[in-house]
Amino acid sequence: MTLRPNAILEVDALERRFDVSAPWLNRLIERKPRKTLRAVDGVDFIIQRGQTLALVGESGCGKSTIAKLVTGLHPPSGGSIRFHGDRDRLQMIFQDPFASLNPRWRVARIIAEPLRTLKPDTPEAEVSARVDELLRTVGLAPADGLKFPHEFSGGQRQRISIARALAGEPEFLVCDEPTSALDVSVQAQVLNLMKRLQTEMDLTYLFISHDLSVVRHMADVIAVMYLGRIVEIQPTADLFSNPLHPYTRLLLDTIPDLEAPKRDRSPMGGEVPSPVSPPSGCSFHPRCPLAFDRCKSERPQRRAHVHNRRVACFAAEEGSPDVQ
């Protein structure tokens, strides 16, 4: 994969495996082999500057693991991550705005910490002025810097998390389910804030979510993940108007439609297989309404289909009318 001139992040054949074996003595007594969980299995994508790429999928599909790999919280087991910029300008917004904030620190200290770490020579007066500016930027008041995190609502705490991320003057933000812990009305406020900041500060987002209605509002491109692999990547409008992978179609069917609340929807059958012992062939075939013999024995690769939309599905490759 060649990095495009305007690309900021290139992920190529990325893998992350975890050893989930029983303790050595248990394996010896019970004669059990080692077990490996493939949380991320050969993922690749490119994000352009100023763009938002969203990773979506059910819980346990590997989205958050990719976020931790990109930010360096986990080392990859294979493949490569190439960030075309200053790694100090890559920051992360975490899912839980309470757990990610130090409850013993006042808000001003929390926001100032990245600035003090990355630019230790910055005078304290300048740090304080910057903290006040960031609080205003995210819709809070400078006086809020004297309070502790527990004195704020969930939405306000996430605004503090955003202010902390902005303190390092980032150009790239990894957003791991940043609104999933918030009420729907508060979600909209935080998402609108993030959209505004992206425009004003020329930010690039890797946006992790399980909620397609959220990523429809946020993303330029959507990558759909299933069991550690990306099964489809499309521009947002194209994915919603013409999903190519059966799993994407089933995900879209879960979104309520006010105009057609009683529309026929195909229920998603079965449980997500274990990533420790995934099915042979296409990992989605046990749940797929379009699966045929080839799907059970051969793993599909993600290929360009129509207008360079990429999908890993034999039914799409062979022109199944149900996909078209």
C-alpha positions as CSV (number, residue, x, y, z in Angstrom):
1,M,0.0,0.0,0.0
2,T,1.5,3.4,-1.0
3,L,0.8,6.4,1.1
4,R,-1.2,9.0,-0.8
5,P,0.1,12.6,-0.9
6,N,-2.8,13.9,1.3
7,A,-3.0,10.9,3.6
8,I,-2.3,11.3,7.3
9,L,-2.6,7.6,8.4
10,E,-1.9,4.3,6.6
11,V,-2.7,1.0,8.2
12,D,-1.5,-2.0,6.3
13,A,-2.2,-5.7,7.1
14,L,-2.5,-4.8,10.8
15,E,-2.8,-7.7,13.3
16,R,-3.1,-8.0,17.0
17,R,-3.2,-11.3,18.8
18,F,-3.7,-12.0,22.5
19,D,-2.7,-15.2,24.3
20,V,-5.8,-16.3,26.1
21,S,-4.5,-19.7,27.2
22,A,-5.2,-21.3,30.5
23,P,-2.4,-21.1,33.1
24,W,0.5,-23.4,32.3
25,L,-0.3,-26.0,35.1
26,N,-3.9,-26.2,34.0
27,R,-2.8,-26.8,30.4
28,L,-0.4,-29.5,31.5
29,I,-3.0,-31.4,33.7
30,E,-5.9,-31.0,31.3
31,R,-3.7,-31.5,28.2
32,K,-5.0,-28.3,26.6
33,P,-3.2,-26.4,23.8
34,R,-2.4,-22.7,23.9
35,K,-5.2,-20.4,22.6
36,T,-4.8,-17.2,20.6
37,L,-7.4,-14.6,20.1
38,R,-7.1,-12.7,16.8
39,A,-8.6,-9.3,17.9
40,V,-7.4,-7.6,14.7
41,D,-6.8,-9.8,11.6
42,G,-5.3,-8.2,8.5
43,V,-6.8,-4.7,8.6
44,D,-5.9,-2.0,6.2
45,F,-7.2,1.5,5.5
46,I,-6.0,5.0,4.7
47,I,-7.3,8.2,6.2
48,Q,-6.9,11.5,4.3
49,R,-6.2,14.8,6.1
50,G,-9.4,16.6,7.3
51,Q,-11.4,13.4,6.8
52,T,-13.4,11.3,9.3
53,L,-13.2,7.5,8.9
54,A,-15.5,5.6,11.1
55,L,-15.0,2.0,12.2
56,V,-18.4,0.3,13.0
57,G,-19.4,-3.1,14.1
58,E,-20.8,-5.1,17.0
59,S,-19.1,-5.2,20.4
60,G,-15.9,-7.4,20.3
61,C,-15.2,-7.0,16.6
62,G,-11.8,-5.3,17.3
63,K,-12.7,-1.5,16.9
64,S,-11.3,-0.4,20.2
65,T,-8.2,-2.6,19.8
66,I,-7.4,-0.7,16.5
67,A,-7.8,2.6,18.4
68,K,-5.2,1.4,21.0
69,L,-2.9,0.2,18.3
70,V,-3.0,3.5,16.4
71,T,-2.3,5.5,19.5
72,G,0.5,3.1,20.6
73,L,-1.3,1.7,23.7
74,H,-0.8,-1.8,22.2
75,P,2.0,-2.9,20.0
76,P,0.9,-4.6,16.8
77,S,1.5,-8.4,16.4
78,G,1.9,-7.9,12.6
79,G,1.5,-5.4,9.8
80,S,2.3,-1.7,10.0
81,I,0.9,1.7,11.1
82,R,2.3,4.7,9.4
83,F,1.4,8.2,10.8
84,H,2.3,10.9,8.4
85,G,2.9,13.6,10.9
86,D,4.2,14.4,14.4
87,R,3.2,11.6,16.8
88,D,2.9,14.1,19.6
89,R,0.0,15.7,17.6
90,L,-2.0,12.4,17.8
91,Q,-4.4,12.4,20.7
92,M,-7.3,10.2,21.9
93,I,-10.8,10.8,23.3
94,F,-11.9,7.9,25.5
95,Q,-15.3,6.3,25.8
96,D,-16.0,6.9,29.5
97,P,-15.5,10.6,30.3
98,F,-15.4,9.9,34.1
99,A,-13.0,6.9,34.2
100,S,-10.6,8.8,31.8
101,L,-10.3,11.9,34.1
102,N,-8.3,11.9,37.3
103,P,-10.9,12.4,40.0
104,R,-8.3,13.9,42.4
105,W,-7.3,16.7,40.0
106,R,-9.1,19.9,39.3
107,V,-10.2,20.4,35.7
108,A,-7.6,23.1,35.0
109,R,-4.8,20.7,35.9
110,I,-6.3,17.9,33.8
111,I,-6.4,20.1,30.7
112,A,-3.0,21.6,31.3
113,E,-1.2,18.2,31.7
114,P,-0.7,17.5,27.9
115,L,0.7,21.1,27.5
116,R,3.0,20.7,30.4
117,T,4.2,17.3,29.2
118,L,4.7,18.3,25.5
119,K,6.0,21.8,26.1
120,P,7.5,21.8,29.6
121,D,9.1,25.3,29.1
122,T,5.8,27.0,28.7
123,P,5.3,29.8,31.4
124,E,2.5,29.1,33.9
125,A,0.7,32.3,32.9
126,E,0.6,31.1,29.3
127,V,-0.6,27.6,30.4
128,S,-3.4,29.2,32.5
129,A,-4.5,31.4,29.6
130,R,-4.5,28.4,27.2
131,V,-6.6,26.4,29.7
132,D,-9.2,29.2,29.9
133,E,-9.3,29.4,26.1
134,L,-9.9,25.7,25.7
135,L,-12.7,25.7,28.3
136,R,-14.4,28.4,26.3
137,T,-13.8,26.5,23.1
138,V,-15.7,23.5,24.3
139,G,-18.6,25.5,25.8
140,L,-17.5,25.7,29.4
141,A,-16.4,28.7,31.5
142,P,-12.9,29.5,32.8
143,A,-14.2,29.2,36.4
144,D,-15.0,25.5,35.7
145,G,-11.3,24.9,35.8
146,L,-11.4,25.1,39.6
147,K,-13.9,22.3,40.0
148,F,-13.4,18.5,40.1
149,P,-14.7,16.1,37.4
150,H,-17.5,14.7,39.7
151,E,-19.1,18.1,39.8
152,F,-20.0,17.9,36.1
153,S,-22.6,16.0,34.0
154,G,-21.5,13.3,31.6
155,G,-21.7,15.6,28.6
156,Q,-19.7,18.3,30.4
157,R,-17.0,15.7,31.4
158,Q,-16.7,14.7,27.8
159,R,-16.2,18.3,26.8
160,I,-13.4,18.4,29.4
161,S,-11.9,15.3,27.7
162,I,-12.1,17.1,24.4
163,A,-10.4,20.2,25.8
164,R,-7.6,18.0,27.2
165,A,-7.1,16.4,23.8
166,L,-7.0,19.8,22.2
167,A,-4.4,21.0,24.6
168,G,-1.7,19.1,22.7
169,E,-2.6,21.0,19.5
170,P,-3.4,17.7,17.7
171,E,-4.0,17.2,14.0
172,F,-5.4,13.7,14.4
173,L,-7.9,12.5,17.0
174,V,-8.8,8.9,17.8
175,C,-12.3,9.0,19.2
176,D,-13.3,5.7,20.9
177,E,-17.0,5.6,21.3
178,P,-16.9,9.2,22.6
179,T,-20.7,9.6,23.0
180,S,-21.9,6.0,23.8
181,A,-22.1,6.8,27.6
182,L,-24.2,9.9,27.0
183,D,-27.9,10.6,26.7
184,V,-29.1,11.0,23.1
185,S,-29.8,14.8,23.5
186,V,-26.3,15.3,25.0
187,Q,-24.8,13.1,22.2
188,A,-26.0,15.5,19.6
189,Q,-24.4,18.5,21.4
190,V,-21.0,16.7,21.7
191,L,-21.1,15.5,18.1
192,N,-21.9,19.0,16.8
193,L,-19.1,20.4,18.9
194,M,-16.7,17.8,17.4
195,K,-17.9,18.7,13.8
196,R,-17.3,22.4,14.5
197,L,-13.9,21.9,15.9
198,Q,-12.9,19.7,13.0
199,T,-13.8,22.5,10.6
200,E,-12.2,25.3,12.6
201,M,-9.0,23.4,13.5
202,D,-8.6,21.2,10.4
203,L,-8.7,18.0,12.5
204,T,-8.7,14.4,11.2
205,Y,-10.8,11.8,13.1
206,L,-10.7,8.1,13.4
207,F,-14.1,7.6,14.9
208,I,-15.0,4.3,16.6
209,S,-18.7,3.5,17.1
210,H,-21.3,0.8,17.1
211,D,-24.1,3.3,16.3
212,L,-24.6,3.8,12.6
213,S,-26.9,6.7,13.1
214,V,-24.0,8.5,14.9
215,V,-21.4,7.8,12.2
216,R,-23.8,8.8,9.5
217,H,-23.7,12.3,11.0
218,M,-19.9,12.3,11.6
219,A,-18.1,10.2,8.9
220,D,-17.0,10.8,5.4
221,V,-16.0,7.1,5.0
222,I,-17.3,4.1,6.9
223,A,-15.4,0.8,7.4
224,V,-17.5,-2.0,8.6
225,M,-15.8,-4.6,10.9
226,Y,-16.7,-8.1,11.7
227,L,-14.7,-10.5,13.8
228,G,-11.4,-8.6,13.5
229,R,-11.6,-7.9,9.8
230,I,-12.9,-5.0,7.6
231,V,-15.6,-6.5,5.4
232,E,-16.6,-3.3,3.6
233,I,-15.4,0.3,3.1
234,Q,-17.5,2.9,1.3
235,P,-18.2,6.7,1.4
236,T,-20.9,7.3,3.9
237,A,-23.7,8.2,1.4
238,D,-22.9,5.2,-0.8
239,L,-22.9,2.8,2.1
240,F,-26.3,3.9,3.3
241,S,-27.8,4.0,-0.2
242,N,-26.3,0.8,-1.5
243,P,-24.6,-1.5,1.1
244,L,-22.8,-4.4,-0.6
245,H,-21.9,-6.8,2.3
246,P,-24.8,-8.8,3.8
247,Y,-23.5,-7.9,7.3
248,T,-23.7,-4.2,6.5
249,R,-27.2,-4.6,5.3
250,L,-28.2,-6.4,8.5
251,L,-26.6,-3.6,10.6
252,L,-28.6,-1.0,8.6
253,D,-31.8,-2.9,9.2
254,T,-31.4,-2.3,12.9
255,I,-31.7,1.5,12.5
256,P,-35.3,2.7,13.3
257,D,-37.1,4.3,10.4
258,L,-39.8,6.8,11.4
259,E,-41.2,6.9,7.8
260,A,-41.5,3.1,7.7
261,P,-41.7,1.8,11.3
262,K,-43.3,-1.5,10.3
263,R,-41.0,-2.3,7.3
264,D,-40.0,-5.8,6.7
265,R,-36.6,-6.5,8.3
266,S,-34.4,-9.6,8.3
267,P,-33.5,-10.6,11.8
268,M,-29.8,-11.2,12.3
269,G,-29.5,-14.9,13.2
270,G,-27.0,-16.6,15.5
271,E,-24.3,-15.4,17.8
272,V,-21.0,-13.8,16.9
273,P,-18.5,-16.7,16.6
274,S,-15.6,-16.8,19.0
275,P,-12.5,-15.0,17.7
276,V,-10.5,-17.8,19.4
277,S,-11.9,-20.4,17.0
278,P,-13.5,-18.5,14.1
279,P,-15.4,-20.3,11.4
280,S,-13.6,-21.6,8.3
281,G,-13.8,-19.5,5.1
282,C,-15.8,-16.3,5.5
283,S,-16.3,-15.7,9.2
284,F,-19.8,-14.3,8.6
285,H,-21.1,-17.4,6.7
286,P,-22.9,-19.0,9.7
287,R,-25.1,-16.0,10.0
288,C,-25.3,-14.9,6.3
289,P,-28.6,-15.3,4.4
290,L,-26.6,-15.4,1.1
291,A,-23.9,-17.9,2.1
292,F,-23.1,-20.7,-0.3
293,D,-20.5,-23.5,-0.4
294,R,-17.5,-21.3,-1.4
295,C,-18.1,-19.1,1.6
296,K,-17.6,-22.0,4.0
297,S,-14.2,-23.0,2.6
298,E,-12.6,-19.9,1.2
299,R,-11.9,-16.5,2.9
300,P,-13.0,-13.6,0.7
301,Q,-10.5,-10.7,0.2
302,R,-11.7,-7.1,0.1
303,R,-11.8,-6.1,-3.5
304,A,-12.9,-3.1,-5.5
305,H,-16.5,-3.7,-6.7
306,V,-18.3,-0.7,-8.2
307,H,-16.9,2.8,-8.4
308,N,-13.9,1.5,-6.3
309,R,-16.2,0.6,-3.3
310,R,-14.4,-2.3,-1.5
311,V,-16.1,-5.3,-0.1
312,A,-15.1,-8.8,1.0
313,C,-18.0,-10.9,-0.1
314,F,-18.3,-13.7,-2.8
315,A,-22.0,-12.9,-3.3
316,A,-21.0,-9.3,-4.2
317,E,-18.1,-10.5,-6.4
318,E,-20.4,-12.9,-8.4
319,G,-23.1,-10.3,-8.8
320,S,-25.8,-11.8,-6.6
321,P,-29.1,-10.0,-7.3
322,D,-29.8,-10.0,-3.6
323,V,-26.6,-7.8,-3.1
324,Q,-27.2,-5.6,-6.1
